Amino acid sequence: HKPKISLTSINYKFLKKLSNKYNLYLVTDGNKMVQRNKIISLKIARFFKKIFITHQYGIINSKPSIYCFRKIKELENCFWKELIYIGDDPTKDFVNLNKKDVITIRLMRGKFAKIKVSKKYDAKYKINNLVDFYNLNLI
């Protein structure tokens, strides 16, 4: 199955701008072939230094596991607090990264936008769209 999906021009520009300045990584859960097809359809692979499809490392390493994030930390030779993670699913995306003091940002769009969780499960910052990321003054 080849999904018919695409990035908005704003999101495309966001990824392009950030990838020209920083090493970006993608960490995504789900079936390996489905995720690969999404990445191909979106034409986003070029923006990322490396893409981690967690199921390639075993389902046990899906989020909220920090396995793939640990690999990113090693590749970048940085501290946890120097990593920024943008996600949307508070049921799994942020809880273990918050414990490591990663800068976590929740994109308040899509099917998880209305989910309310305790502070330990939620991101440290919330944004309504990717452009709002710049207003956080984190970089």
OpenMM code with the backbone's topology and positions (N, CA, C; nanometers):
from openmm import Vec3, app, unit

residues = "HIS LYS PRO LYS ILE SER LEU THR SER ILE ASN TYR LYS PHE LEU LYS LYS LEU SER ASN LYS TYR ASN LEU TYR LEU VAL THR ASP GLY ASN LYS MET VAL GLN ARG ASN LYS ILE ILE SER LEU LYS ILE ALA ARG PHE PHE LYS LYS ILE PHE ILE THR HIS GLN TYR GLY ILE ILE ASN SER LYS PRO SER ILE TYR CYS PHE ARG LYS ILE LYS GLU LEU GLU ASN CYS PHE TRP LYS GLU LEU ILE TYR ILE GLY ASP ASP PRO THR LYS ASP PHE VAL ASN LEU ASN LYS LYS ASP VAL ILE THR ILE ARG LEU MET ARG GLY LYS PHE ALA LYS ILE LYS VAL SER LYS LYS TYR ASP ALA LYS TYR LYS ILE ASN ASN LEU VAL ASP PHE TYR ASN LEU ASN LEU ILE".split()
positions = [
    Vec3(0.0839, -0.1183, 0.0000),
    Vec3(0.0000, 0.0000, 0.0000),
    Vec3(0.0877, 0.1238, 0.0000),
    Vec3(0.0646, 0.2123, -0.0937),
    Vec3(0.1368, 0.3391, -0.1027),
    Vec3(0.0399, 0.4507, -0.0646),
    Vec3(0.0579, 0.5075, 0.0537),
    Vec3(-0.0367, 0.6111, 0.0971),
    Vec3(-0.0258, 0.7368, 0.0122),
    Vec3(-0.1375, 0.8038, -0.0051),
    Vec3(-0.1401, 0.9303, -0.0791),
    Vec3(-0.1435, 1.0434, 0.0242),
    Vec3(-0.0259, 1.0739, 0.0757),
    Vec3(-0.0115, 1.1781, 0.1769),
    Vec3(0.0993, 1.2729, 0.1330),
    Vec3(0.0953, 1.3939, 0.1844),
    Vec3(0.1998, 1.4900, 0.1519),
    Vec3(0.2138, 1.5905, 0.2661),
    Vec3(0.3271, 1.6564, 0.2683),
    Vec3(0.3509, 1.7619, 0.3661),
    Vec3(0.2888, 1.8921, 0.3172),
    Vec3(0.2444, 1.9728, 0.4114),
    Vec3(0.2035, 2.1082, 0.3737),
    Vec3(0.3301, 2.1867, 0.3396),
    Vec3(0.3157, 2.2917, 0.2644),
    Vec3(0.4330, 2.3711, 0.2270),
    Vec3(0.4998, 2.4316, 0.3510),
    Vec3(0.4202, 2.4666, 0.4514),
    Vec3(0.4767, 2.5225, 0.5750),
    Vec3(0.5627, 2.4183, 0.6456),
    Vec3(0.5137, 2.2951, 0.6555),
    Vec3(0.5907, 2.1898, 0.7217),
    Vec3(0.7148, 2.1527, 0.6412),
    Vec3(0.7028, 2.1541, 0.5096),
    Vec3(0.8178, 2.1282, 0.4234),
    Vec3(0.9268, 2.2327, 0.4490),
    Vec3(0.8874, 2.3600, 0.4508),
    Vec3(0.9838, 2.4684, 0.4744),
    Vec3(1.0457, 2.4570, 0.6134),
    Vec3(0.9640, 2.4183, 0.7116),
    Vec3(1.0136, 2.4003, 0.8483),
    Vec3(1.1241, 2.2952, 0.8511),
    Vec3(1.0972, 2.1782, 0.7936),
    Vec3(1.1964, 2.0702, 0.7923),
    Vec3(1.3215, 2.1110, 0.7145),
    Vec3(1.3019, 2.1767, 0.6029),
    Vec3(1.4162, 2.2193, 0.5220),
    Vec3(1.5046, 2.3174, 0.5988),
    Vec3(1.4413, 2.4144, 0.6609),
    Vec3(1.5165, 2.5157, 0.7361),
    Vec3(1.5930, 2.4527, 0.8523),
    Vec3(1.5256, 2.3689, 0.9296),
    Vec3(1.5931, 2.3060, 1.0439),
    Vec3(1.7021, 2.2103, 0.9992),
    Vec3(1.6766, 2.1338, 0.8948),
    Vec3(1.7759, 2.0354, 0.8503),
    Vec3(1.9004, 2.1016, 0.7916),
    Vec3(1.8875, 2.2254, 0.7461),
    Vec3(2.0047, 2.2984, 0.6976),
    Vec3(2.0935, 2.3470, 0.8118),
    Vec3(2.0377, 2.3548, 0.9327),
    Vec3(2.1124, 2.4047, 1.0485),
    Vec3(2.1486, 2.2978, 1.1508),
    Vec3(2.0660, 2.1926, 1.1595),
    Vec3(2.0813, 2.0940, 1.2660),
    Vec3(2.0707, 1.9523, 1.2117),
    Vec3(2.1250, 1.8589, 1.2870),
    Vec3(2.1070, 1.7183, 1.2549),
    Vec3(1.9705, 1.6747, 1.3072),
    Vec3(1.8838, 1.6377, 1.2158),
    Vec3(1.7499, 1.5929, 1.2526),
    Vec3(1.7425, 1.4411, 1.2429),
    Vec3(1.6645, 1.3833, 1.3322),
    Vec3(1.6396, 1.2400, 1.3325),
    Vec3(1.4889, 1.2191, 1.3395),
    Vec3(1.4448, 1.1097, 1.2830),
    Vec3(1.3044, 1.0721, 1.2914),
    Vec3(1.2959, 0.9400, 1.3657),
    Vec3(1.2112, 0.9366, 1.4677),
    Vec3(1.1841, 0.8132, 1.5412),
    Vec3(1.0358, 0.7859, 1.5248),
    Vec3(1.0026, 0.6739, 1.4623),
    Vec3(0.8637, 0.6430, 1.4343),
    Vec3(0.8330, 0.4979, 1.4686),
    Vec3(0.7158, 0.4766, 1.5257),
    Vec3(0.6683, 0.3425, 1.5602),
    Vec3(0.5824, 0.2873, 1.4471),
    Vec3(0.5674, 0.1590, 1.4477),
    Vec3(0.4737, 0.0964, 1.3554),
    Vec3(0.5382, -0.0052, 1.2647),
    Vec3(0.4555, -0.0680, 1.1851),
    Vec3(0.5002, -0.1675, 1.0895),
    Vec3(0.6084, -0.1082, 0.9995),
    Vec3(0.7171, -0.1815, 0.9825),
    Vec3(0.8321, -0.1308, 0.9073),
    Vec3(0.7970, -0.0890, 0.7646),
    Vec3(0.7211, -0.1714, 0.6963),
    Vec3(0.6874, -0.1408, 0.5565),
    Vec3(0.5903, -0.0223, 0.5468),
    Vec3(0.4941, -0.0183, 0.6358),
    Vec3(0.3981, 0.0934, 0.6365),
    Vec3(0.4711, 0.2243, 0.6625),
    Vec3(0.5606, 0.2249, 0.7608),
    Vec3(0.6340, 0.3471, 0.7944),
    Vec3(0.7262, 0.3885, 0.6793),
    Vec3(0.7937, 0.2925, 0.6180),
    Vec3(0.8806, 0.3237, 0.5034),
    Vec3(0.7989, 0.3859, 0.3898),
    Vec3(0.6823, 0.3283, 0.3634),
    Vec3(0.5981, 0.3818, 0.2557),
    Vec3(0.5508, 0.5236, 0.2863),
    Vec3(0.5215, 0.5522, 0.4127),
    Vec3(0.4832, 0.6885, 0.4515),
    Vec3(0.5989, 0.7853, 0.4283),
    Vec3(0.7181, 0.7436, 0.4683),
    Vec3(0.8374, 0.8281, 0.4535),
    Vec3(0.8642, 0.8557, 0.3057),
    Vec3(0.8483, 0.7542, 0.2224),
    Vec3(0.8670, 0.7708, 0.0774),
    Vec3(0.7609, 0.8641, 0.0205),
    Vec3(0.6347, 0.8427, 0.0570),
    Vec3(0.5260, 0.9267, 0.0060),
    Vec3(0.5423, 1.0725, 0.0470),
    Vec3(0.5884, 1.0940, 0.1693),
    Vec3(0.6073, 1.2306, 0.2188),
    Vec3(0.7341, 1.2971, 0.1638),
    Vec3(0.8243, 1.2164, 0.1087),
    Vec3(0.9511, 1.2673, 0.0531),
    Vec3(1.0305, 1.3448, 0.1579),
    Vec3(1.0454, 1.2844, 0.2755),
    Vec3(1.1114, 1.3544, 0.3863),
    Vec3(1.2462, 1.2950, 0.4265),
    Vec3(1.2851, 1.1828, 0.3700),
    Vec3(1.4083, 1.1161, 0.4141),
    Vec3(1.5289, 1.2093, 0.4047),
    Vec3(1.5329, 1.2944, 0.3041),
    Vec3(1.6486, 1.3823, 0.2837),
    Vec3(1.6702, 1.4821, 0.3975),
    Vec3(1.5675, 1.5064, 0.4764),
    Vec3(1.5797, 1.6028, 0.5854),
    Vec3(1.6454, 1.5446, 0.7103),
    Vec3(1.6567, 1.4138, 0.7160),
    Vec3(1.7013, 1.3480, 0.8383),
    Vec3(1.8376, 1.2819, 0.8223),
    Vec3(1.9199, 1.3000, 0.9244),
    Vec3(2.0501, 1.2339, 0.9265),
    Vec3(2.0304, 1.0827, 0.9325),
    Vec3(1.9319, 1.0399, 1.0103),
    Vec3(1.8988, 0.8979, 1.0211),
    Vec3(1.7529, 0.8862, 1.0624),
    Vec3(1.6885, 0.7822, 1.0109),
    Vec3(1.5500, 0.7527, 1.0461),
    Vec3(1.5472, 0.6212, 1.1215),
    Vec3(1.4849, 0.6248, 1.2376),
    Vec3(1.4707, 0.5056, 1.3208),
    Vec3(1.3262, 0.4590, 1.3171),
    Vec3(1.3019, 0.3473, 1.2527),
    Vec3(1.1716, 0.2822, 1.2599),
    Vec3(1.1860, 0.1807, 1.3734),
    Vec3(1.1251, 0.2119, 1.4863),
    Vec3(1.1529, 0.1378, 1.6097),
    Vec3(1.1326, -0.0122, 1.5959),
    Vec3(1.0365, -0.0534, 1.5166),
    Vec3(1.0082, -0.1971, 1.5037),
    Vec3(1.1225, -0.2725, 1.4370),
    Vec3(1.2133, -0.2025, 1.3703),
    Vec3(1.3322, -0.2672, 1.3145),
    Vec3(1.4222, -0.3195, 1.4262),
    Vec3(1.4090, -0.2628, 1.5423),
    Vec3(1.4919, -0.3004, 1.6569),
    Vec3(1.4140, -0.3895, 1.7539),
    Vec3(1.2969, -0.4328, 1.7129),
    Vec3(1.2106, -0.5146, 1.7963),
    Vec3(1.1020, -0.4286, 1.8584),
    Vec3(0.9823, -0.4841, 1.8670),
    Vec3(0.8685, -0.4089, 1.9210),
    Vec3(0.8957, -0.3602, 2.0632),
    Vec3(0.9779, -0.4331, 2.1366),
    Vec3(1.0125, -0.3911, 2.2732),
    Vec3(1.0807, -0.2538, 2.2742),
    Vec3(1.1389, -0.2137, 2.1605),
    Vec3(1.2076, -0.0848, 2.1516),
    Vec3(1.1219, 0.0259, 2.0916),
    Vec3(0.9897, 0.0016, 2.0837),
    Vec3(0.8968, 0.1071, 2.0435),
    Vec3(0.8832, 0.2071, 2.1577),
    Vec3(0.8389, 0.3276, 2.1227),
    Vec3(0.8124, 0.4262, 2.2274),
    Vec3(0.7071, 0.3705, 2.3232),
    Vec3(0.7234, 0.3871, 2.4507),
    Vec3(0.8056, 0.4856, 2.5208),
    Vec3(0.9509, 0.4447, 2.5472),
    Vec3(0.9970, 0.3341, 2.4923),
    Vec3(1.1376, 0.2962, 2.5070),
    Vec3(1.2262, 0.4096, 2.4563),
    Vec3(1.3390, 0.4291, 2.5204),
    Vec3(1.4322, 0.5322, 2.4754),
    Vec3(1.5486, 0.4705, 2.3964),
    Vec3(1.5339, 0.3471, 2.3573),
    Vec3(1.6400, 0.2763, 2.2849),
    Vec3(1.6913, 0.3572, 2.1648),
    Vec3(1.6036, 0.3970, 2.0765),
    Vec3(1.6452, 0.4718, 1.9570),
    Vec3(1.6979, 0.6103, 1.9924),
    Vec3(1.6428, 0.6703, 2.0952),
    Vec3(1.6908, 0.8015, 2.1392),
    Vec3(1.8309, 0.7901, 2.1991),
    Vec3(1.8584, 0.6805, 2.2645),
    Vec3(1.9934, 0.6546, 2.3171),
    Vec3(2.0920, 0.6452, 2.2000),
    Vec3(2.0506, 0.5822, 2.0908),
    Vec3(2.1355, 0.5724, 1.9715),
    Vec3(2.1623, 0.7123, 1.9131),
    Vec3(2.0614, 0.7970, 1.9117),
    Vec3(2.0788, 0.9340, 1.8628),
    Vec3(2.1774, 1.0082, 1.9518),
    Vec3(2.1600, 0.9953, 2.0808),
    Vec3(2.2496, 1.0603, 2.1772),
    Vec3(2.3943, 1.0178, 2.1529),
    Vec3(2.4146, 0.8893, 2.1267),
    Vec3(2.5492, 0.8386, 2.0981),
    Vec3(2.6027, 0.8936, 1.9659),
    Vec3(2.5184, 0.8958, 1.8630),
    Vec3(2.5612, 0.9491, 1.7331),
    Vec3(2.6007, 1.0963, 1.7436),
    Vec3(2.5271, 1.1711, 1.8218),
    Vec3(2.5525, 1.3149, 1.8376),
    Vec3(2.6551, 1.3455, 1.9461),
    Vec3(2.6873, 1.2460, 2.0269),
    Vec3(2.7822, 1.2651, 2.1374),
    Vec3(2.7430, 1.3875, 2.2210),
    Vec3(2.6193, 1.3836, 2.2692),
    Vec3(2.5648, 1.4975, 2.3429),
    Vec3(2.5005, 1.4507, 2.4733),
    Vec3(2.4569, 1.5461, 2.5503),
    Vec3(2.3842, 1.5175, 2.6740),
    Vec3(2.2354, 1.5084, 2.6426),
    Vec3(2.1623, 1.4383, 2.7281),
    Vec3(2.0168, 1.4268, 2.7103),
    Vec3(1.9526, 1.5641, 2.7007),
    Vec3(1.9945, 1.6566, 2.7866),
    Vec3(1.9301, 1.7882, 2.7913),
    Vec3(1.9550, 1.8714, 2.6655),
    Vec3(2.0423, 1.8238, 2.5762),
    Vec3(2.0686, 1.8934, 2.4505),
    Vec3(1.9793, 1.8435, 2.3367),
    Vec3(1.9029, 1.7381, 2.3634),
    Vec3(1.8125, 1.6839, 2.2619),
    Vec3(1.6758, 1.7517, 2.2703),
    Vec3(1.6167, 1.7746, 2.1553),
    Vec3(1.4811, 1.8275, 2.1465),
    Vec3(1.3970, 1.7245, 2.0727),
    Vec3(1.2841, 1.6904, 2.1312),
    Vec3(1.1953, 1.5924, 2.0686),
    Vec3(1.0569, 1.6528, 2.0497),
    Vec3(1.0071, 1.6465, 1.9272),
    Vec3(0.8713, 1.6914, 1.8971),
    Vec3(0.7880, 1.5674, 1.8678),
    Vec3(0.6791, 1.5517, 1.9396),
    Vec3(0.5891, 1.4388, 1.9200),
    Vec3(0.4458, 1.4831, 1.9399),
    Vec3(0.3540, 1.3873, 1.9263),
    Vec3(0.2136, 1.4254, 1.9417),
    Vec3(0.1349, 1.3338, 2.0340),
    Vec3(0.1886, 1.2184, 2.0688),
    Vec3(0.1134, 1.1191, 2.1454),
    Vec3(0.1584, 1.1158, 2.2915),
    Vec3(0.0838, 1.1807, 2.3806),
    Vec3(0.1258, 1.1869, 2.5204),
    Vec3(0.1141, 1.0523, 2.5936),
    Vec3(0.0520, 0.9542, 2.5311),
    Vec3(0.0430, 0.8238, 2.5977),
    Vec3(0.1747, 0.7484, 2.5919),
    Vec3(0.2681, 0.7930, 2.5048),
    Vec3(0.3946, 0.7204, 2.4960),
    Vec3(0.5167, 0.8048, 2.4597),
    Vec3(0.4969, 0.9209, 2.4025),
    Vec3(0.6103, 0.9947, 2.3460),
    Vec3(0.7049, 1.0591, 2.4478),
    Vec3(0.6542, 1.1070, 2.5582),
    Vec3(0.7334, 1.1961, 2.6419),
    Vec3(0.7780, 1.1419, 2.7773),
    Vec3(0.7071, 1.0463, 2.8319),
    Vec3(0.7265, 1.0064, 2.9716),
    Vec3(0.8712, 0.9694, 3.0028),
    Vec3(0.9330, 0.8846, 2.9236),
    Vec3(1.0705, 0.8438, 2.9547),
    Vec3(1.1736, 0.9464, 2.9115),
    Vec3(1.1424, 1.0253, 2.8104),
    Vec3(1.2334, 1.1328, 2.7714),
    Vec3(1.2333, 1.2449, 2.8743),
    Vec3(1.1176, 1.2728, 2.9335),
    Vec3(1.1120, 1.3731, 3.0406),
    Vec3(1.2013, 1.3320, 3.1574),
    Vec3(1.2032, 1.2048, 3.1879),
    Vec3(1.2875, 1.1546, 3.2982),
    Vec3(1.4352, 1.1778, 3.2707),
    Vec3(1.4719, 1.1859, 3.1433),
    Vec3(1.6119, 1.2081, 3.1036),
    Vec3(1.6429, 1.3557, 3.0824),
    Vec3(1.5443, 1.4420, 3.1051),
    Vec3(1.5588, 1.5872, 3.0908),
    Vec3(1.5750, 1.6320, 2.9452),
    Vec3(1.5211, 1.5533, 2.8520),
    Vec3(1.5148, 1.5944, 2.7120),
    Vec3(1.4131, 1.7077, 2.7016),
    Vec3(1.4361, 1.8006, 2.6129),
    Vec3(1.3384, 1.9059, 2.5867),
    Vec3(1.2286, 1.8426, 2.5017),
    Vec3(1.1109, 1.8299, 2.5591),
    Vec3(0.9997, 1.7643, 2.4897),
    Vec3(0.8942, 1.8672, 2.4509),
    Vec3(0.8430, 1.8500, 2.3287),
    Vec3(0.7453, 1.9434, 2.2727),
    Vec3(0.6309, 1.8619, 2.2146),
    Vec3(0.5108, 1.8978, 2.2547),
    Vec3(0.3923, 1.8275, 2.2049),
    Vec3(0.3222, 1.9110, 2.0990),
    Vec3(0.3077, 1.8525, 1.9813),
    Vec3(0.2332, 1.9153, 1.8737),
    Vec3(0.0860, 1.8837, 1.8952),
    Vec3(0.0077, 1.9872, 1.9212),
    Vec3(-0.1328, 1.9718, 1.9595),
    Vec3(-0.2231, 1.9667, 1.8366),
    Vec3(-0.1992, 1.8669, 1.7524),
    Vec3(-0.2789, 1.8481, 1.6310),
    Vec3(-0.3047, 1.6995, 1.6147),
    Vec3(-0.4004, 1.6680, 1.5309),
    Vec3(-0.4262, 1.5288, 1.4988),
    Vec3(-0.5076, 1.4562, 1.6045),
    Vec3(-0.5036, 1.3247, 1.5959),
    Vec3(-0.5925, 1.2434, 1.6787),
    Vec3(-0.5609, 1.2460, 1.8282),
    Vec3(-0.4439, 1.2948, 1.8673),
    Vec3(-0.4085, 1.2984, 2.0095),
    Vec3(-0.4246, 1.4365, 2.0724),
    Vec3(-0.4675, 1.5335, 1.9935),
    Vec3(-0.4718, 1.6734, 2.0381),
    Vec3(-0.5565, 1.6950, 2.1624),
    Vec3(-0.6646, 1.6238, 2.1762),
    Vec3(-0.7565, 1.6471, 2.2882),
    Vec3(-0.7309, 1.5566, 2.4083),
    Vec3(-0.6333, 1.4681, 2.3975),
    Vec3(-0.6020, 1.3776, 2.5088),
    Vec3(-0.5354, 1.4558, 2.6214),
    Vec3(-0.5858, 1.4365, 2.7410),
    Vec3(-0.5289, 1.5002, 2.8594),
    Vec3(-0.4592, 1.3926, 2.9422),
    Vec3(-0.3379, 1.4246, 2.9860),
    Vec3(-0.2599, 1.3304, 3.0664),
    Vec3(-0.1956, 1.4067, 3.1817),
    Vec3(-0.1444, 1.3325, 3.2781),
    Vec3(-0.0764, 1.3964, 3.3906),
    Vec3(0.0521, 1.4636, 3.3424),
    Vec3(0.1022, 1.5543, 3.4234),
    Vec3(0.2197, 1.6334, 3.3877),
    Vec3(0.3391, 1.5452, 3.3516),
    Vec3(0.3568, 1.4324, 3.4208),
    Vec3(0.4742, 1.3484, 3.3937),
    Vec3(0.4678, 1.2833, 3.2556),
    Vec3(0.3468, 1.2670, 3.2018),
    Vec3(0.3311, 1.2080, 3.0689),
    Vec3(0.3320, 1.3105, 2.9571),
    Vec3(0.3055, 1.4348, 2.9898),
    Vec3(0.2948, 1.5376, 2.8866),
    Vec3(0.4309, 1.6002, 2.8595),
    Vec3(0.4407, 1.6667, 2.7465),
    Vec3(0.5631, 1.7357, 2.7087),
    Vec3(0.5821, 1.8606, 2.7938),
    Vec3(0.7034, 1.9079, 2.7986),
    Vec3(0.7346, 2.0297, 2.8734),
    Vec3(0.6763, 2.1529, 2.8039),
    Vec3(0.6670, 2.1475, 2.6717),
    Vec3(0.6127, 2.2584, 2.5934),
    Vec3(0.5030, 2.2058, 2.5012),
    Vec3(0.4100, 2.2917, 2.4650),
    Vec3(0.3040, 2.2564, 2.3707),
    Vec3(0.2974, 2.3625, 2.2619),
    Vec3(0.2808, 2.3162, 2.1387),
    Vec3(0.2665, 2.4070, 2.0256),
    Vec3(0.1489, 2.3613, 1.9397),
    Vec3(0.0869, 2.4553, 1.8710),
    Vec3(-0.0277, 2.4230, 1.7856),
    Vec3(0.0122, 2.3879, 1.6426),
    Vec3(0.1290, 2.4331, 1.6007),
    Vec3(0.1813, 2.3976, 1.4690),
    Vec3(0.3329, 2.4093, 1.4738),
    Vec3(0.3997, 2.3564, 1.3739),
    Vec3(0.5458, 2.3525, 1.3777),
    Vec3(0.6085, 2.4912, 1.3752),
    Vec3(0.5450, 2.5869, 1.3121),
    Vec3(0.5986, 2.7225, 1.3085),
    Vec3(0.6084, 2.7810, 1.4502),
    Vec3(0.5165, 2.7418, 1.5382),
    Vec3(0.5210, 2.7878, 1.6777),
    Vec3(0.6496, 2.7446, 1.7483),
    Vec3(0.7167, 2.6456, 1.6947),
    Vec3(0.8425, 2.5984, 1.7522),
    Vec3(0.9420, 2.7128, 1.7673),
    Vec3(0.9489, 2.8004, 1.6676),
    Vec3(1.0433, 2.9123, 1.6720),
    Vec3(1.0149, 3.0079, 1.7872),
    Vec3(0.8901, 3.0202, 1.8283),
    Vec3(0.8539, 3.1091, 1.9379),
    Vec3(0.9014, 3.0593, 2.0735),
    Vec3(0.9405, 2.9326, 2.0802),
    Vec3(0.9902, 2.8784, 2.2068),
    Vec3(1.1323, 2.9239, 2.2377),
    Vec3(1.2037, 2.9734, 2.1376),
    Vec3(1.3414, 3.0226, 2.1538),
    Vec3(1.4332, 2.9182, 2.2192),
    Vec3(1.4249, 2.7972, 2.1723),
    Vec3(1.5081, 2.6905, 2.2270),
    Vec3(1.6406, 2.6748, 2.1543),
    Vec3(1.6451, 2.7246, 2.0314),
    Vec3(1.7674, 2.7097, 1.9524),
    Vec3(1.8133, 2.8436, 1.9012),
] * unit.nanometer
topology = app.Topology()
chain = topology.addChain("A")
for resn in residues:
    res = topology.addResidue(resn, chain)
    for name in ("N", "CA", "C"):
        topology.addAtom(name, app.Element.getBySymbol(name[0]), res)
